Amino acid sequence: MPEGLAQWGPELFMMRERERRRGLAPENSAGKDVVRRGFEPCLLALLRLSVGRDPGTGLAGEWFPGALARTGHLVRAAELAYTISDELEQSKALQAPVEAAARAGDLCGAQALAESIPARQLRDEALAALVPAWARAGDRDRAVALAEGIRFPHNWASAWAMLAKALADNGDTHAALGFAARAEDEARAFVFEGTGQVLVLLMEVAAATGDRARAAALADRVEDFARSRDRAASRSRPLAAVLAWEALKGDLNRLDALLRPPSGPLAGTGDRLCGWALGEASDHDVALEGDVGESDARPPTPGSFLSAGEMTYVLDAVPETAGDDVSLALADRAEALLGNGAGRDHDMLLRAVTLLLARRGQAERAMALADRIDADLRVGRQAEIVGELARHGDTDAAAALAHTITDRRARARALIEVVRELARRGDTDAAEALAHAITDRWAQGEALVAVVRESARHGDPDAAEALAHSIAHRATRARALAAVVELSEPPRACRLAAQIVVLDGWDSALPVLERIVPRSVAVVADQLMIRDGV
């Protein structure tokens, strides 16, 4: 593991390495006098010059085709993908502009491009994904026609289920139920790896249309499907979705049954398992409405159907809007499942339950769980706990906890999270003061990016711009200026975008220019194709 990765965390570590390599910003305020009035032709000329001298990221990746589609240059996006000779890679490259065009509302263009995808399976998947988009746009007949043209049987149930869900969301209950029945027929006729997810969609349709009994029956079928398949994500994810859906209603009966060993107490343990008497609740159990907190909620033990990895999926599937009672009841069960286990799934669950507890303000329990991991990893986990505690709303406690972290890198990471949350809540003065308390120069700049963004959001772009120019590293300053661009009127946005081009190159400015100067994406793409001889 690279030095510092555990302390900074993957995202900050990679960003820090990349931006430190770009070096410090020049002392002469590079670019501040460029394009003073936001004159668009001058900005486009500056972009062309930058492409000529700075290779940037080139045309690689999915961003360029998607951006061309979003800015009305779908044909250009297709042409870019068609330059790829490998059929499979070309098909993958076409998926991004199809999805982008659909999100932008150009469903006709998206469908035409999807139909040109050479790999039949990827073409089928792209067309199936457009079925609910047409329904949400109000063209049910077009959606039905598209669903009926799907080629492969394993996509039929998914297409009809997605159509039913879209119509249910639109309030068309009668039509939703009809297409849900058709999806269910297809799911019975052709069982495949994605059948569990189809059943989850149908469960959601039944719940949305008020048929609680049907929703419960479909939840049972998801469990049956999970029990009949190999232990893989194709069965675990749908089952986790069902368990999370039931937990949000205060019903943990199915979860407790899956956590219970299949054949009663372990030999030699009498009526107690892992220190809990059968029928007892945990010390931390919280009574919920329905069946939770009653004698049916027993501690999970080795041999239970649900694994640590699958319990992690359950915790991940529960939204942050869930109540404390639900979250803490799940945390109790997850913590008991951890036991004395080991391995990757155990580590994933340990992290998930630790952060869930921190998110609910249970800092002491979260820190106690963090103490169970190796010292080199522990400080990084403590920084994560600080971030979740800050997002929970207790920024004072989070800041105090951050200062107790002994590793300077993890401490800086934790303070960045507190600064971000303070800024998000509108307390930019406190956020800026705390950012300046960070001793690592790059980390201080990273924290100030959040303060810059929120200052601009709260109507003080001048202060935001001045603060951005105080950031030491070139690429970090460019990101801060980009945050101001996103929240500024076109003249200021163009002026600052020009500064970003001069400061850190065209590829730092282009994502924010997509909104204010849409044709900039096509201009840069053309210039890159000329430069690279594409």
C-alpha positions in Angstrom: 0.0 0.0 0.0 1.5 3.4 -0.9 2.6 5.5 2.0 -0.2 7.8 3.2 -3.1 6.0 1.3 -4.7 4.7 4.5 -4.4 8.1 6.2 -5.6 10.3 3.4 -8.1 7.9 2.0 -8.1 6.9 -1.7 -9.9 10.0 -3.1 -7.8 12.6 -1.3 -4.6 10.6 -1.7 -4.9 10.5 -5.5 -6.0 14.1 -5.8 -3.2 15.3 -3.5 -0.6 13.3 -5.5 -1.9 14.6 -8.8 -2.2 18.3 -7.8 1.1 18.4 -6.0 2.8 17.2 -9.2 1.2 20.1 -11.0 3.1 22.4 -8.7 2.4 25.7 -7.0 0.5 28.5 -8.6 2.6 31.4 -10.0 3.0 34.4 -7.9 2.0 36.8 -10.6 -1.8 36.0 -10.6 -1.6 34.2 -14.0 -4.5 35.0 -16.3 -6.3 37.6 -14.2 -6.2 40.1 -17.0 -7.3 37.7 -19.7 -10.8 38.1 -21.3 -11.8 40.8 -18.9 -15.3 41.2 -20.3 -16.0 37.5 -20.9 -15.9 37.9 -24.7 -16.7 34.4 -26.0 -14.7 34.3 -29.2 -11.5 35.3 -27.3 -12.2 32.5 -24.8 -12.6 30.0 -27.6 -9.3 31.1 -29.2 -7.6 30.7 -25.8 -8.9 27.2 -25.6 -7.6 26.3 -29.1 -4.1 27.7 -28.1 -4.2 25.7 -24.9 -5.1 22.4 -26.7 -2.1 23.0 -29.0 0.4 23.3 -26.2 -1.1 21.1 -23.4 -1.9 17.5 -24.2 -4.3 17.3 -21.2 -6.4 14.1 -20.9 -7.1 14.0 -24.7 -10.2 12.3 -26.0 -9.9 9.3 -23.7 -12.7 8.3 -21.4 -16.5 8.8 -21.4 -16.7 12.5 -20.5 -16.1 13.9 -24.0 -18.8 11.9 -25.9 -21.3 12.5 -23.1 -20.5 16.3 -23.0 -20.9 16.5 -26.8 -24.3 14.9 -26.5 -25.4 17.1 -23.7 -24.4 20.3 -25.6 -26.3 19.3 -28.7 -23.5 17.7 -30.7 -24.8 14.2 -30.7 -23.6 13.5 -34.3 -20.1 14.7 -33.3 -20.2 12.4 -30.3 -21.1 9.5 -32.5 -18.3 10.3 -35.0 -15.8 10.3 -32.1 -17.0 6.8 -31.1 -16.9 5.5 -34.6 -13.2 6.2 -34.9 -12.7 3.2 -32.5 -12.0 0.1 -34.6 -12.7 -2.5 -32.0 -16.5 -3.4 -32.2 -16.9 -4.0 -28.4 -15.0 -0.9 -27.4 -16.9 1.2 -30.0 -20.2 -0.1 -28.5 -19.1 0.8 -25.0 -18.1 4.3 -26.2 -21.5 4.8 -27.8 -23.3 4.1 -24.5 -22.2 7.4 -22.8 -23.7 9.7 -25.5 -26.9 7.6 -25.6 -27.3 8.1 -21.9 -26.4 11.7 -22.0 -28.7 12.5 -24.8 -31.6 10.7 -23.0 -30.9 12.7 -19.8 -30.9 15.9 -21.9 -34.3 15.1 -23.3 -33.2 14.1 -26.9 -34.9 10.7 -26.8 -35.2 10.5 -30.6 -31.5 11.1 -31.0 -30.6 8.7 -28.1 -32.7 5.9 -29.6 -31.3 6.4 -33.1 -27.8 6.3 -31.7 -28.6 3.2 -29.5 -29.9 1.4 -32.6 -26.5 1.9 -34.3 -24.5 0.2 -31.5 -22.8 -2.8 -33.2 -22.6 -5.2 -30.3 -26.1 -6.8 -30.1 -26.2 -7.3 -26.3 -25.1 -3.7 -25.5 -27.5 -2.4 -28.1 -30.3 -4.3 -26.5 -29.4 -3.0 -23.0 -29.3 0.6 -24.3 -32.7 0.3 -25.9 -34.2 -1.3 -22.8 -32.9 1.6 -20.7 -34.8 4.0 -23.0 -38.2 2.3 -22.4 -38.8 4.0 -19.0 -37.4 7.3 -20.4 -40.1 7.4 -23.1 -42.8 6.6 -20.5 -41.6 9.3 -18.1 -41.7 11.7 -21.1 -45.4 10.9 -21.6 -45.1 8.8 -24.7 -46.4 5.4 -23.5 -47.0 4.0 -27.0 -43.4 4.7 -28.0 -42.2 3.0 -24.8 -44.3 -0.1 -25.5 -43.2 -0.3 -29.1 -39.6 -0.1 -28.0 -40.1 -2.8 -25.3 -41.7 -5.1 -27.8 -38.6 -4.8 -30.0 -36.2 -5.9 -27.4 -34.2 -8.9 -28.8 -32.9 -11.0 -26.0 -35.3 -12.8 -23.6 -33.3 -11.9 -20.5 -34.0 -8.2 -21.1 -37.8 -8.7 -21.7 -38.8 -8.8 -18.0 -36.5 -5.9 -17.1 -37.9 -3.7 -19.9 -41.6 -4.4 -18.8 -40.7 -3.9 -15.1 -39.0 -0.6 -15.8 -42.0 0.5 -17.8 -44.3 -0.5 -15.0 -42.3 1.4 -12.4 -42.1 4.6 -14.6 -45.9 4.5 -15.1 -46.5 3.9 -11.4 -44.2 6.9 -10.6 -46.3 9.0 -13.1 -49.5 7.9 -11.3 -50.9 5.7 -14.1 -51.8 2.8 -11.7 -54.0 0.8 -14.1 -51.3 0.7 -16.9 -48.5 0.1 -14.4 -50.3 -3.0 -13.0 -50.9 -4.3 -16.5 -47.2 -4.1 -17.5 -46.1 -5.4 -14.1 -48.2 -8.5 -14.8 -46.5 -8.9 -18.2 -43.1 -8.5 -16.6 -43.9 -11.1 -14.0 -44.9 -13.5 -16.7 -41.6 -13.0 -18.5 -39.7 -13.4 -15.1 -41.4 -16.8 -14.6 -40.8 -18.0 -18.1 -37.1 -17.0 -18.2 -35.1 -17.0 -14.9 -31.7 -15.3 -15.1 -29.2 -13.5 -12.9 -31.2 -10.3 -13.0 -34.5 -11.9 -12.0 -34.0 -10.8 -8.4 -33.8 -7.1 -9.4 -36.9 -7.5 -11.7 -38.8 -8.8 -8.6 -37.6 -5.9 -6.5 -39.0 -3.4 -9.2 -42.3 -5.3 -9.2 -42.4 -5.1 -5.4 -41.9 -1.4 -5.6 -44.7 -1.1 -8.2 -47.1 -3.1 -6.0 -46.2 -0.9 -3.0 -46.6 2.3 -5.0 -50.1 1.2 -6.2 -51.2 0.3 -2.6 -51.2 -3.5 -2.9 -49.3 -4.3 0.3 -50.1 -8.0 0.1 -48.7 -8.3 -3.4 -45.6 -6.4 -2.4 -45.0 -8.8 0.5 -45.5 -11.8 -1.7 -42.9 -10.4 -4.2 -40.5 -9.8 -1.3 -40.9 -13.5 -0.4 -40.1 -14.4 -4.0 -36.9 -12.3 -3.8 -35.9 -14.3 -0.8 -36.7 -17.6 -2.5 -34.7 -16.5 -5.5 -31.7 -15.6 -3.3 -31.8 -19.0 -1.5 -31.9 -20.8 -4.9 -28.8 -19.0 -6.4 -25.1 -19.1 -5.7 -23.8 -16.6 -3.2 -23.2 -13.7 -5.6 -24.2 -10.0 -5.9 -27.0 -11.0 -8.4 -28.9 -12.5 -5.4 -27.4 -10.4 -2.6 -28.3 -6.9 -3.9 -32.0 -7.6 -4.5 -32.3 -9.3 -1.1 -30.6 -6.4 0.6 -33.1 -4.0 -1.1 -36.0 -6.0 0.3 -34.5 -6.1 3.8 -33.9 -2.3 3.7 -37.4 -1.7 2.4 -38.9 -3.7 5.2 -36.6 -2.1 7.8 -37.8 1.3 6.8 -41.3 0.2 7.7 -40.1 -1.0 11.1 -40.3 -4.7 10.1 -37.1 -6.7 10.8 -38.7 -10.1 11.0 -37.2 -11.3 7.8 -33.8 -9.9 8.6 -33.8 -11.6 12.0 -34.8 -14.9 10.5 -32.0 -14.8 7.9 -29.5 -13.9 10.7 -30.6 -16.9 12.8 -28.7 -20.2 12.3 -30.8 -22.8 10.4 -30.8 -25.5 13.1 -31.1 -23.9 16.5 -28.4 -23.3 19.1 -24.9 -24.4 18.6 -23.8 -27.5 20.4 -22.7 -26.9 24.0 -24.1 -23.4 24.3 -27.3 -24.2 26.0 -29.9 -21.5 25.5 -27.3 -18.8 24.8 -25.6 -17.8 21.6 -22.6 -15.5 21.6 -23.4 -14.4 25.1 -27.1 -13.6 24.3 -29.9 -15.7 25.6 -32.3 -16.8 23.0 -35.1 -14.3 22.9 -33.0 -11.5 24.4 -32.5 -8.2 22.7 -29.1 -6.4 22.5 -28.3 -3.8 25.1 -28.5 -1.3 22.3 -31.7 -2.6 20.7 -34.3 0.0 20.0 -37.9 -0.9 19.9 -39.6 -0.1 16.6 -43.2 -0.2 15.5 -44.3 -3.6 14.3 -42.2 -6.6 15.2 -38.8 -5.1 16.0 -37.5 -5.2 19.5 -39.7 -8.2 20.5 -38.5 -11.6 21.4 -38.2 -12.5 17.7 -35.1 -10.3 17.3 -32.2 -12.6 18.2 -28.5 -12.2 17.8 -27.0 -13.4 14.5 -24.5 -16.2 14.8 -22.1 -18.2 12.7 -24.1 -20.3 10.2 -26.7 -17.7 9.6 -27.9 -17.4 6.0 -26.9 -13.8 5.7 -23.2 -13.2 5.4 -21.2 -10.2 6.5 -20.9 -9.0 2.9 -24.6 -9.2 2.4 -25.3 -7.4 5.7 -23.1 -4.6 4.3 -25.3 -4.4 1.3 -28.3 -4.0 3.6 -26.7 -1.1 5.5 -25.7 0.5 2.2 -29.3 0.2 0.9 -30.8 2.1 3.9 -31.0 5.8 3.0 -29.6 8.5 5.3 -33.2 9.7 5.7 -34.0 6.6 7.8 -34.9 7.3 11.4 -32.4 6.7 14.2 -34.5 3.8 15.5 -34.2 1.9 12.2 -30.5 2.7 11.8 -29.5 1.7 15.4 -31.5 -1.5 15.3 -29.6 -2.4 12.1 -26.3 -1.4 13.7 -27.0 -3.7 16.6 -27.6 -6.7 14.4 -24.6 -5.9 12.2 -22.3 -5.4 15.2 -23.4 -8.8 16.6 -22.8 -10.5 13.2 -19.2 -9.2 13.2 -18.4 -11.4 16.2 -14.8 -12.5 15.9 -14.8 -13.0 12.2 -12.1 -11.9 9.7 -11.7 -11.4 6.0 -12.6 -8.8 3.4 -16.4 -9.1 3.9 -15.9 -8.7 7.7 -13.8 -5.6 7.2 -16.4 -4.1 4.8 -19.2 -4.7 7.4 -17.0 -3.3 10.2 -16.5 -0.1 8.2 -20.2 0.2 7.2 -21.5 -0.2 10.8 -18.8 2.1 12.2 -19.8 4.9 9.8 -23.5 4.2 10.3 -23.1 4.7 14.1 -21.1 7.9 13.5 -23.8 9.2 11.2 -26.3 8.8 14.0 -24.1 10.6 16.5 -22.9 7.5 18.3 -19.3 8.6 18.3 -18.1 6.5 21.2 -19.5 3.3 19.8 -18.0 4.1 16.4 -14.6 4.9 17.9 -14.7 1.6 19.9 -15.2 -0.3 16.7 -12.4 1.6 15.0 -10.1 0.4 17.8 -10.6 -3.1 16.5 -8.5 -2.6 13.3 -4.8 -2.2 12.8 -3.2 1.0 14.0 -2.1 2.0 10.5 -5.6 1.9 9.3 -7.3 3.1 12.5 -6.4 6.8 12.1 -8.0 6.8 8.6 -11.2 5.2 10.0 -11.2 7.8 12.8 -11.1 10.6 10.1 -14.1 9.0 8.4 -15.9 8.9 11.7 -15.2 12.7 12.2 -16.7 13.3 8.7 -19.9 11.4 9.5 -20.3 13.0 12.9 -19.9 16.5 11.3 -22.6 15.6 8.7 -24.8 14.4 11.6 -24.7 18.1 12.7 -22.3 18.1 15.7 -19.5 20.0 14.1 -18.1 21.1 17.5 -17.7 17.5 18.6 -16.4 16.5 15.2 -13.7 19.2 15.3 -12.7 18.3 18.8 -12.4 14.6 17.8 -10.4 15.5 14.8 -7.8 17.3 16.9 -7.3 14.1 19.0 -6.2 12.1 15.9 -2.5 11.5 16.3 -1.5 11.1 12.6 -1.1 14.6 10.9 -2.4 13.3 7.6 -5.5 11.7 9.0 -6.1 14.8 11.2 -5.9 17.0 8.1 -8.3 14.8 6.3 -10.7 14.9 9.3 -10.5 18.7 9.5 -11.2 19.0 5.8 -14.5 17.2 6.4 -15.5 19.5 9.2 -14.6 22.6 7.1 -16.8 21.2 4.3 -19.8 20.7 6.6 -19.4 24.1 8.3 -19.3 25.8 4.9 -22.3 23.8 3.7 -24.2 25.0 6.7 -23.4 28.6 5.8 -20.9 29.3 8.5 -18.1 30.3 6.1 -16.2 32.4 8.7 -15.8 29.5 11.0 -15.0 27.2 8.1 -12.3 29.5 6.8 -10.8 29.9 10.3 -10.6 26.1 10.8 -9.2 25.6 7.3 -6.3 27.9 8.1 -5.6 25.8 11.2 -4.6 22.9 8.8 -0.8 22.8 8.6 -0.5 20.7 5.4 -0.5 23.3 2.6 -2.3 21.2 0.0 -4.9 20.1 2.6 -5.5 23.7 3.6 -6.2 24.6 0.0 -8.5 21.6 -0.4 -10.5 22.7 2.6 -10.7 26.2 1.2 -12.3 25.0 -2.0 -15.4 24.2 -0.1 -15.4 27.7 1.6 -15.0 29.3 -1.9 -17.9 27.4 -3.3 -20.3 28.2 -0.4 -19.2 31.9 -0.3 -20.1 32.1 -4.0 -23.4 30.2 -3.4 -24.4 32.6 -0.6 -24.0 35.7 -2.9 -20.4 36.9 -2.3 -18.5 36.0 -5.5 -15.9 38.7 -4.9 -14.8 37.2 -1.6 -15.0 33.8 -3.1 -12.7 34.8 -6.0 -10.2 36.5 -3.6 -10.1 33.4 -1.4 -9.6 31.2 -4.4 -6.5 33.2 -5.4 -5.0 32.6 -2.0 -4.8 28.8 -2.5 -1.2 27.7 -3.1 -1.3 24.8 -5.5 -2.0 25.5 -9.2 -4.6 22.7 -9.8 -6.3 23.2 -6.5 -6.7 26.9 -7.2 -8.1 26.1 -10.6 -10.8 23.8 -9.0 -11.7 26.6 -6.6 -12.1 29.1 -9.4 -14.2 26.5 -11.3 -16.6 26.4 -8.3 -17.0 30.2 -8.6 -17.6 29.8 -12.4 -20.4 27.4 -11.8 -22.2 29.9 -9.6 -21.5 33.1 -11.5 -23.2 35.1 -14.3 -21.7 34.6 -17.8 -19.4 37.6 -17.9 -17.6 36.7 -14.6 -17.8 33.0 -15.4 -16.1 33.5 -18.8 -13.4 35.7 -17.3 -12.6 33.2 -14.5 -12.7 30.3 -17.0 -10.0 32.0 -19.0 -7.9 32.3 -15.8 -8.3 28.6 -15.3 -7.2 27.8 -18.8 -4.0 30.0 -18.3 -3.4 28.6 -14.8 -4.0 24.9 -15.3 -4.9 24.1 -18.9 -8.0 23.6 -21.0 -9.1 20.3 -19.4 -9.6 22.0 -16.0 -11.9 24.6 -17.5 -13.9 22.6 -20.0 -16.3 20.9 -17.6 -17.5 24.2 -16.3 -17.6 25.8 -19.7 -20.1 23.2 -20.9 -22.9 25.3 -19.2 -21.9 28.8 -20.1 -20.2 28.3 -23.6 -21.7 25.0 -24.9 -19.9 25.1 -28.2 -16.5 25.1 -26.3 -16.8 21.3 -26.0 -17.1 20.8 -29.8 -14.3 23.4 -30.4 -11.9 21.5 -28.2 -12.9 18.1 -29.6 -12.3 19.3 -33.1 -8.9 20.7 -32.2 -7.9 17.5 -30.5 -8.9 15.4 -33.5 -6.9 17.7 -35.7 -3.9 17.5 -33.4 -4.1 13.8 -33.0 -4.8 13.1 -36.7 -8.1 11.3 -35.9 
